[in-house]
Amino acid sequence: MDPLTCPFCNPSRDENVLASSLCYARYDRYPASPGHLLLIPFRHIPTLFDATDAEHVALLALVREAKPFLDEQFHPDGYNVGVNVGTAAGQTVMHLHVHVIPRYAGDVADPRGGVRWAISEKRVY
């Protein structure tokens, strides 16, 4: 994906809800739940494995900053935090982004297994 056409490159400042010098957070345009955030490095890199140590630290710091922000705005009961790496794992935009997905009691009938839902038959263990 070309940085000129990447939907995560050159973000609009009015979309950013949190930011640091290396990464920013914005609401997902196709949210899995109310408050679903994407944490995105400013540098165009395809996956978590391509990020520098400094970018890893900045992303994790933004994850920690996102929780109180979302707690105040949306009052969720839990969170899923995840990264899709590669098309086989569901990555559709080839620019690293971390999902912070607020979860709410009753949003699914049985939340056990959490991210294991990626492979539905593995969710119950």
Buried (B, 14 or more C-beta within 10 A) or exposed (E): EEEEEBEBBEBEEEEBBBBBEBBBBBEBEEBEBBBBBBBBBBBBBBBBEEBEEEBEBBBBBBBEBBBEBBEEEEEBEEBBBBBBBEEEEEBEBBBBBBBBBBBBEEBEEEBEBEEEBEEEEEBEE
